[in-house]
């Protein structure tokens, strides 16, 4: 009895709890009990509501191969559909709703496999279970690590679920990220923007270098996982109890009991959940009457335990608690009704298993390059499709394989330490990469030629220069040309000659030009004419290992290291400072000036390139390019040898206590702990929960002082380290950035050994300075221009469009950038899909104008499901954005 009278004076749900005390002590008659229950707030206020969800965890290409998993996915769904029929589809004989069979997939790939290997009638049976809520599936393809993924790759990995939403008339409000100990910040916004409302986390607490991994006390166990745009999902992430088969693990309802009998673990789970719901204690770690334990399958290839869940729910239900066999969504709906004002959290937990994809860095880099190439390919396809409604139909199957590839490439078992051998896992990773690259390359090439055929050719050879970005742009363009020389190049829209030079790339001859005023998401036409080009000074002066233009003066050593770099527009400020023996673009050297003599490549009035080749510390080549009219320094690094150790390209800057910002996914983060004004979760006194050594390196990282800084664009590296950061220590003010070239970040047993034997690696960087405070829009534009070069294509149409310049789309607000434009997944007849990112820290309204007036518009999810019909104003889209928000629209032109 003592335990009932020693609670704090301030008691939550006091009426309900006092009635419990009274009932326990005095045991009144039934008629009085009914009155007391009413006095106490009735059942819903005091009753604990517990949800047991049989969520099957998929360790794809870890526990089993593709063929094995495809087989068990189909068989398990057959089994659970039979269980659903037996408990929920017997007219007049159904179990009560709480005790009906339910099953939770952990990825939409389960539905895709079932659709592939079962008859339409069988698939319709599955769809009926989806609609009734007896089968659930998240938006994600399978369990993934997200830290290495480009923003657009995350979205494309959910495209199959979006297709199912429109095809079947269902919605998928769940999304999950499991087992890996870390979690990005920006993922919350991408999930919410794709239609997800709920998520749950269960970690492994294994293969980790995070102090006290998983077992650290979490500030919130039920909260709003919020992005920087103010949107997010409701997250259930419990403190890990005794291991990953307990609350907080990825098999919560299984429990780490000695018995192999499922009912033992499930009954134990019910008691643990009952104790978790502490709504009396003033300082409760979980002050809620609603709790859920999700997941049973653990690492097993398959599990068949439906009757055990039903029996446990039946036996566990009492007047004081209700236990339900859950589809996970019902738990979150109960939370939303009962606790509409949950605490929120907006922090990043860094990266851990996410980093293991760099154990095959070139394969991972190829997926990154294909993702960036897709931006131009889809923009070109959008223009072509407006005239040719059937364009791209022949690529439908290839496109679906690419979306599968995005959803599977970063599957969470990059640890490669399971029953499936590393070599087999590596071959599967290459297969996924080829699915992504194959579609991106095919769409790009077909669109390039199709647009050229839609434009009107002339007597002299003509080519178009296409800008896939949403602002007017001046930049370099390379047009392949195998004809006779000398020639000059004329901008047909102005009639004026443009600066040009001949360059050789990969054994092919190109005309490199300086293209001016390229329209947003549009093109200009240029003509090649016989005759000598205008005599113009060289873009940069070269003297030994020094070269300079109007913006910079650089000393490039034979090793490829930049030992000196002066910013001419900042009174000659020296940007290089040796830190821990490393310079700028430093792979790690025995002698900073050891290597073959420098080679002058492709020198002319547009650009100048210097090449260095060195064997130290491994055979590698460096090309540094300066331009006549651009403050961009391009650095192309490559390694021509296999390596098995951890390698980085160091960039050591002469900056004083700079602040680093970088693109994660769907967010621009400040690389500081949240206690210091940054976005990374701070360590707690019990250890964990974040890891700080390898930060996500998407389009750019920027190191800035108060009114000066350096932006580094990156295309091929997934991660970087600040200074000597460690898993539990972030060097927030380091002036050295170490771009991760590849290797096994957590030792030889995790990841693919020795880069799977590969010996050819490419890394593309670009660097610029800014003479003002950090501007994330300017930084992103710089990186996008570097990684999305102007596209050129031959003009071949006999009776094509005679226009000399064209713009598909423009945006009024310079801080709102077009992120992608493409024909709808269901074809151009369903409009163009456009995605924009507001990089302003404030809400904005932007006007989007297309080449023809709009006749209809919808706001959609990122996976293209319509959410809200919009009314164009004078044929223009008036788009409203939250701060930092990424939004997607469907647009139909007149």
SVG drawing of the C-alpha trace seen along z (x, -y; Angstrom):
<svg xmlns="http://www.w3.org/2000/svg" viewBox="-25 -45 85 67">
<polyline fill="none" stroke="black" stroke-width="0.4" points="0.0,0.0 2.9,-2.3 3.6,-2.7 0.2,-4.2 0.6,-7.0 4.1,-8.1 3.6,-9.8 4.5,-13.5 1.9,-16.0 1.4,-17.1 -0.2,-14.1 -1.0,-14.0 -4.5,-12.9 -5.1,-13.2 -8.8,-12.2 -8.0,-9.0 -5.1,-8.1 -7.0,-8.9 -9.8,-6.6 -7.2,-3.8 -5.9,-4.3 -9.4,-4.3 -10.3,-1.1 -7.2,0.7 -7.6,-0.2 -11.3,0.1 -12.5,2.4 -16.0,0.9 -19.2,2.5 -19.7,2.7 -22.3,-0.2 -19.9,-2.4 -17.0,-1.4 -18.9,-2.6 -19.4,-6.1 -15.7,-6.2 -14.6,-5.4 -16.7,-8.3 -15.2,-10.6 -11.8,-9.5 -12.2,-10.5 -13.5,-7.2 -11.6,-4.5 -9.9,-6.6 -8.3,-9.0 -6.8,-6.4 -6.5,-3.3 -3.1,-2.4 -3.3,-1.6 -0.6,0.7 0.1,1.5 2.1,4.6 3.2,4.5 4.7,7.4 7.1,5.4 9.4,7.7 12.9,6.3 14.5,6.9 18.3,7.4 18.4,7.4 21.6,8.9 22.9,9.5 20.8,12.4 19.8,13.6 20.3,13.0 17.9,11.3 16.3,14.5 15.9,15.7 14.3,12.5 12.0,12.2 10.8,15.7 10.2,15.2 8.5,11.8 5.9,13.4 5.4,16.4 5.2,14.3 2.6,12.0 0.6,15.1 0.7,16.4 -0.3,13.1 -3.1,12.5 -4.5,16.0 -4.3,15.0 -6.1,11.7 -8.8,13.7 -9.2,16.0 -9.6,13.2 -11.0,10.2 -12.8,11.3 -15.3,13.9 -18.8,12.4 -20.3,12.5 -17.3,14.3 -14.6,11.7 -12.3,11.3 -12.8,8.0 -10.8,5.3 -8.0,5.2 -7.4,9.0 -7.3,9.2 -4.2,10.2 -2.0,7.4 1.4,7.3 3.8,4.5 6.3,4.5 9.4,2.4 9.6,1.2 7.4,0.8 9.7,3.3 7.6,6.0 4.6,4.8 6.6,4.5 7.9,8.1 4.4,9.4 3.0,7.5 5.8,9.1 5.4,12.7 1.7,13.1 -1.4,12.9 -3.5,9.7 -6.2,11.4 -3.7,12.2 -2.3,8.7 -5.8,7.2 -6.2,9.3 -3.1,7.6 -4.4,4.2 -7.6,4.9 -5.6,5.5 -3.7,2.3 -6.9,0.4 -8.4,2.0 -5.2,1.3 -4.4,4.9 -1.2,4.6 1.0,1.5 4.0,0.3 6.2,-2.7 7.2,-5.0 10.8,-3.9 11.8,-1.0 13.7,0.9 15.6,-0.1 18.3,-2.5 21.2,-4.6 20.5,-8.2 23.6,-10.2 25.4,-9.5 22.4,-10.2 21.8,-13.3 18.5,-15.0 17.0,-13.9 18.1,-10.3 16.1,-10.1 13.0,-11.2 13.4,-8.9 13.8,-6.0 10.2,-6.5 8.8,-6.9 7.4,-3.4 5.2,-4.1 4.0,-7.3 3.1,-5.3 1.1,-2.9 -0.7,-5.7 -2.0,-7.0 -2.6,-3.6 -4.4,-2.0 -5.9,-5.1 -4.1,-4.5 -1.7,-6.6 1.4,-5.6 1.8,-7.7 4.8,-5.8 8.6,-6.1 11.4,-4.4 15.1,-4.5 16.3,-1.5 19.2,0.2 22.0,-2.3 22.7,-4.4 22.6,-7.8 19.9,-9.9 20.1,-13.1 18.2,-16.2 16.9,-17.0 15.3,-13.6 12.3,-14.7 11.4,-17.5 11.8,-15.1 9.6,-12.5 7.0,-15.1 7.1,-16.6 6.6,-13.1 3.4,-12.5 4.8,-10.7 3.3,-11.6 4.9,-9.0 8.1,-7.1 9.7,-4.9 13.4,-4.2 15.0,-1.1 18.8,-0.9 21.3,2.0 23.8,0.7 26.3,2.8 29.2,2.1 29.4,-1.4 32.0,-3.8 29.4,-6.1 30.0,-6.1 27.4,-4.0 25.7,-3.6 22.0,-3.4 21.9,-3.1 22.2,-6.9 19.2,-8.5 17.2,-10.3 15.6,-13.7 12.4,-12.7 11.1,-9.2 8.0,-10.4 8.3,-13.7 8.0,-15.7 11.1,-15.0 11.1,-18.5 13.0,-19.8 14.3,-23.4 11.1,-24.2 8.9,-23.6 7.6,-20.3 8.3,-16.8 6.9,-13.5 5.8,-12.1 8.7,-9.9 8.7,-7.0 12.4,-6.4 12.6,-4.7 15.7,-4.5 17.3,-1.2 16.8,1.2 18.8,4.4 19.7,4.8 18.2,4.6 15.5,7.1 14.0,4.8 12.4,1.4 14.6,-1.0 15.9,1.9 14.7,2.9 12.8,6.0 11.1,4.4 8.3,6.9 10.6,9.9 12.4,9.2 15.7,10.8 14.3,13.7 15.9,17.1 12.8,18.8 12.3,19.3 8.6,19.3 7.2,16.0 4.5,15.7 7.0,15.4 8.7,12.4 5.3,10.8 4.0,11.2 7.1,9.7 6.8,6.8 3.3,6.0 4.5,5.8 7.4,3.5 5.1,1.2 2.8,1.1 5.6,-0.1 6.8,-2.5 3.6,-4.5 4.3,-6.6 1.7,-9.4 2.0,-9.9 5.7,-10.8 6.3,-14.5 9.6,-13.8 8.5,-10.9 10.7,-10.0 7.5,-8.8 4.4,-10.7 2.0,-9.0 -0.8,-6.4 -0.1,-5.2 2.9,-3.0 3.9,-0.7 6.4,2.1 7.2,2.6 9.2,5.2 9.7,8.9 11.6,10.4 15.1,9.2 17.7,10.7 15.6,13.8 15.0,14.4 11.3,15.1 8.9,15.2 5.4,16.6 4.0,15.6 0.5,14.1 -1.4,16.2 1.1,15.4 0.4,11.7 -3.3,12.2 -3.2,14.4 -0.9,12.0 -3.2,9.1 -6.2,11.0 -4.6,12.2 -2.9,8.9 -6.1,6.8 -7.6,5.9 -9.9,3.1 -6.8,1.1 -5.1,1.6 -6.0,2.3 -3.6,4.3 -4.0,4.2 -2.4,6.0 -1.1,2.9 -0.4,1.7 1.7,-1.0 -0.4,-3.8 -3.1,-3.2 -0.6,-3.9 0.3,-7.2 -3.3,-8.2 -4.0,-7.5 -1.1,-9.7 -2.2,-12.5 -5.7,-12.4 -4.5,-12.2 -1.3,-14.2 -1.5,-16.8 1.3,-19.0 4.4,-16.8 7.8,-18.2 9.9,-18.7 13.5,-18.0 15.5,-19.4 19.1,-18.1 21.3,-15.8 23.0,-12.7 25.7,-12.5 26.7,-9.4 27.9,-5.9 26.9,-2.9 26.1,-5.6 29.9,-5.9 30.5,-2.4 29.5,-3.0 32.8,-4.8 34.4,-1.3 33.3,-1.3 33.8,-5.0 33.9,-5.1 30.7,-3.0 29.0,-5.4 30.3,-8.4 28.8,-7.1 25.4,-7.1 26.0,-10.7 27.1,-11.8 24.1,-10.1 21.8,-11.9 23.2,-15.2 23.1,-14.4 19.4,-13.5 18.8,-17.2 19.7,-18.2 18.3,-15.0 14.9,-15.6 14.9,-19.3 15.7,-18.5 13.1,-15.8 10.5,-18.3 11.1,-20.6 11.1,-17.8 7.9,-16.2 5.9,-19.3 6.1,-18.8 6.4,-15.0 3.9,-13.5 5.3,-10.0 8.9,-10.9 10.6,-8.7 7.9,-5.9 10.6,-3.4 12.5,-4.1 9.7,-3.3 11.1,0.0 14.6,-1.4 13.2,-4.3 11.5,-1.9 14.8,-0.1 16.5,-3.3 14.0,-4.2 14.5,-0.7 18.2,-1.3 17.9,-4.5 15.8,-2.8 18.2,0.1 21.7,-1.2 22.1,-2.6 20.4,0.4 21.6,0.4 23.6,3.6 26.7,2.0 28.5,3.6 28.8,6.6 29.6,8.8 26.7,11.2 25.9,14.6 26.1,12.9 29.8,12.6 31.3,9.2 32.1,10.0 28.5,10.9 27.3,7.8 29.7,5.7 28.5,7.2 24.9,6.4 25.9,2.8 27.4,2.4 24.2,3.7 22.1,1.1 24.5,-1.6 24.2,-0.5 20.4,-0.7 20.6,-4.3 23.4,-5.3 21.8,-3.4 18.6,-5.4 20.3,-8.7 22.6,-8.3 19.9,-7.0 17.5,-9.8 20.2,-12.4 21.4,-11.1 17.9,-10.6 16.8,-14.0 19.9,-15.7 19.4,-14.4 15.7,-14.9 15.9,-18.5 18.6,-19.0 16.1,-17.4 13.3,-19.8 15.5,-22.9 16.0,-24.2 19.5,-23.6 21.3,-26.1 24.0,-25.9 26.8,-26.2 26.9,-23.8 24.9,-24.9 24.6,-23.7 22.5,-24.7 23.8,-25.4 21.3,-24.5 21.2,-25.8 19.4,-23.3 19.4,-25.8 16.7,-28.4 18.7,-31.6 20.4,-33.5 23.9,-32.2 27.3,-33.0 29.6,-30.0 31.8,-27.7 30.4,-25.2 32.1,-22.5 30.7,-21.4 32.1,-18.3 33.6,-19.2 35.5,-17.0 35.6,-19.3 38.5,-21.3 40.2,-24.3 40.4,-27.2 36.8,-28.2 35.0,-30.8 31.8,-30.6 28.9,-33.1 26.0,-33.7 23.1,-33.6 20.8,-35.6 23.2,-38.6 25.3,-38.0 28.4,-38.5 31.5,-36.2 32.1,-34.6 35.5,-33.7 36.5,-30.1 39.3,-27.7 40.0,-24.1 40.3,-21.5 40.9,-17.8 39.1,-15.7 39.3,-11.9 40.8,-11.9 37.9,-13.9 38.1,-17.5 35.8,-20.1 35.2,-23.8 35.1,-25.5 33.2,-28.8 32.2,-31.4 28.4,-31.4 26.8,-34.6 23.2,-35.2 22.0,-31.7 18.2,-31.8 16.9,-29.9 16.0,-26.3 16.6,-27.2 19.0,-27.4 20.7,-29.7 21.8,-28.8 25.4,-29.1 27.0,-28.7 30.4,-27.5 31.9,-29.5 35.2,-28.9 37.9,-31.4 40.3,-32.4 38.8,-33.4 39.4,-36.9 42.8,-37.2 42.3,-37.4 44.7,-37.1 45.1,-33.8 42.7,-33.3 45.5,-32.8 49.3,-33.6 51.6,-30.6 55.1,-30.8 56.7,-27.6 54.4,-26.2 52.6,-29.5 49.5,-30.7 47.1,-33.5 44.1,-35.3 42.2,-38.4 40.9,-36.6 43.7,-34.3 47.4,-33.5 48.2,-29.8 51.3,-27.7 50.7,-24.1 53.4,-21.6 54.3,-18.5 52.5,-16.4 49.2,-18.2 49.3,-20.0 48.3,-23.7 50.9,-25.2 50.0,-28.8 46.7,-30.5 46.2,-34.3 42.9,-36.0 43.6,-39.1 40.2,-40.7 41.0,-40.6 44.3,-42.4 46.2,-39.3 45.1,-37.3 46.9,-34.0 44.4,-31.2 46.6,-28.3 47.9,-27.5 49.7,-24.3 47.8,-22.3 49.1,-19.1 51.6,-19.0 48.9,-19.3 48.3,-21.9 45.4,-22.4 44.2,-19.5 46.6,-17.3 46.3,-13.5 49.1,-13.0 52.7,-13.3 56.3,-12.3 57.6,-15.3 55.2,-18.2 57.0,-18.7 57.7,-15.1 56.3,-14.1 56.5,-14.5 57.0,-18.0 53.7,-20.0 51.9,-19.9 50.1,-22.9 46.8,-21.6 44.0,-23.3 45.3,-26.8 43.3,-29.6 41.2,-32.7 38.5,-30.9 40.4,-28.7 43.8,-27.3 44.5,-23.9 47.7,-22.7 48.2,-19.0 50.3,-17.2 51.0,-13.5 52.6,-11.9 53.2,-8.5 53.2,-9.9 51.5,-8.5 49.8,-6.6 49.6,-7.2 47.2,-10.2 46.6,-13.0 45.5,-16.6 44.1,-19.1 43.6,-22.7 41.7,-25.1 41.4,-28.9 38.9,-30.8 39.0,-34.2 35.8,-35.6 34.9,-33.4 36.1,-33.3 35.8,-29.5 38.9,-27.3 38.1,-23.8 40.1,-20.9 39.8,-17.5 41.6,-14.8 41.9,-11.2 43.6,-8.1 44.9,-5.5 45.6,-2.7 43.8,-0.4 44.0,-1.2 42.8,0.4 43.6,-2.3 41.6,-5.4 42.4,-8.3 41.4,-11.9 42.0,-15.1 42.9,-17.8 41.9,-21.4 43.8,-23.6 42.7,-27.2 44.2,-30.3 41.1,-31.2 40.7,-32.1 38.1,-30.1 35.8,-29.7 32.2,-28.4 31.5,-25.5 28.1,-25.1 27.3,-22.2 24.5,-20.6 23.2,-17.5 20.0,-16.2 17.1,-18.6 18.9,-21.0 21.9,-23.3 23.6,-22.6 25.9,-24.5 28.7,-22.1 28.4,-22.9 26.7,-21.2 23.2,-22.5 24.5,-24.0 26.8,-26.2 24.2,-27.3 24.7,-24.5 22.6,-21.6 24.4,-18.5 23.0,-16.8 25.2,-17.4 26.5,-14.5 24.5,-13.7 26.0,-12.8 25.3,-9.1 27.1,-9.2 25.9,-9.3 23.8,-9.8 25.6,-11.5 28.7,-10.8 30.8,-13.7 33.8,-12.6 32.3,-12.1 29.8,-14.8 27.6,-14.6 29.2,-16.3 26.6,-16.9 26.9,-19.8 29.1,-22.0 30.8,-22.9 31.6,-26.5 34.1,-27.8 33.6,-31.4 34.9,-34.1 32.6,-37.1 33.0,-38.8 35.0,-36.4 34.9,-32.7 35.6,-29.9 33.0,-27.7 34.1,-24.2 31.9,-22.4 32.0,-18.6 30.5,-16.1 32.1,-12.7 32.8,-12.5 30.0,-11.6 31.6,-12.8 34.2,-15.1 35.9,-15.6 36.6,-18.9 40.2,-18.9 40.9,-16.0 37.3,-15.4 36.6,-12.0 33.4,-10.0 32.7,-11.9 34.4,-15.2 33.6,-17.8 36.3,-20.3 33.8,-23.1 36.3,-25.9 38.8,-23.9 40.1,-25.6 40.9,-22.2 38.4,-20.1 39.3,-16.5 37.2,-15.1 36.9,-11.4 38.3,-9.7 37.5,-6.2 38.2,-3.3 36.7,-1.4 35.9,-4.0 35.5,-1.6 38.1,1.0 38.7,4.0 35.6,6.0 32.9,3.4 32.4,2.6 33.9,3.9 37.6,4.6 40.1,2.8 37.5,0.9 36.4,4.3 39.6,4.3 38.9,1.0 41.9,-1.1 40.3,-4.1 38.7,-7.0 37.5,-10.5 37.0,-13.4 35.7,-16.8 36.0,-19.9 35.6,-23.6 36.6,-26.5 35.6,-30.1 35.9,-32.9 33.3,-35.4 34.0,-38.8 30.9,-39.0 29.1,-36.9 28.1,-33.4 25.1,-33.3 23.7,-29.8 21.9,-30.7 25.1,-31.9 27.0,-28.8 24.4,-26.5 24.3,-28.3 28.1,-28.1 28.0,-24.4 25.1,-23.7 26.9,-25.6 30.1,-23.6 28.3,-20.3 25.7,-21.1 27.9,-22.3 26.1,-23.9 24.9,-21.2 25.6,-21.3 23.9,-19.4 24.0,-19.4 21.0,-21.0 19.8,-18.6 16.1,-19.5 15.0,-20.0 11.9,-21.9 12.5,-22.6 11.8,-25.5 13.7,-28.6 13.9,-30.3 17.5,-31.3 16.8,-31.4 14.2,-29.8 13.4,-29.6 11.0,-26.9 10.7,-28.4 11.7,-31.3 11.3,-32.1 10.9,-35.6 12.7,-35.1 16.4,-34.6 16.5,-32.5 14.0,-30.0 15.9,-27.5 14.4,-25.0 15.5,-21.6 14.1,-19.5 11.6,-19.6 10.4,-16.5 7.4,-15.0 5.0,-13.4 5.6,-9.7 2.3,-9.0 3.4,-10.9 3.4,-14.5 -0.4,-14.4 -0.4,-14.7 1.8,-17.7 5.3,-18.8 6.5,-18.0 8.5,-20.9 10.4,-21.0 11.7,-24.2 13.9,-24.8 13.5,-28.1 17.0,-28.7 15.9,-31.8 15.6,-31.6 12.3,-33.4 8.9,-32.4 8.6,-33.8 6.2,-34.0 7.6,-33.3 6.1,-33.6 6.8,-30.8 6.3,-31.6 6.5,-29.0 6.9,-29.3 3.2,-29.1 0.4,-30.1 -0.7,-27.6 -4.2,-26.1 -4.0,-24.1 -1.7,-23.5 -1.5,-21.3 0.7,-21.2 1.8,-17.5 4.0,-15.4 7.6,-14.9 6.5,-11.5 4.0,-13.3 0.7,-12.5 -1.7,-15.5 -2.5,-17.2 -4.1,-20.6 -5.5,-22.1 -4.2,-25.6 -5.5,-28.4 -3.0,-30.0 -3.1,-33.8 -2.7,-35.2 -1.2,-31.9 1.4,-32.0 2.0,-29.9 2.0,-31.9 4.1,-29.6 4.3,-30.1 7.2,-28.6 8.1,-28.2 11.6,-29.0 14.1,-26.5 11.3,-24.6 11.4,-22.2 8.0,-22.0 6.7,-20.1 4.1,-21.2 2.3,-19.6 1.8,-22.1 -0.2,-21.8 0.4,-24.3 -2.2,-25.7"/>
</svg>
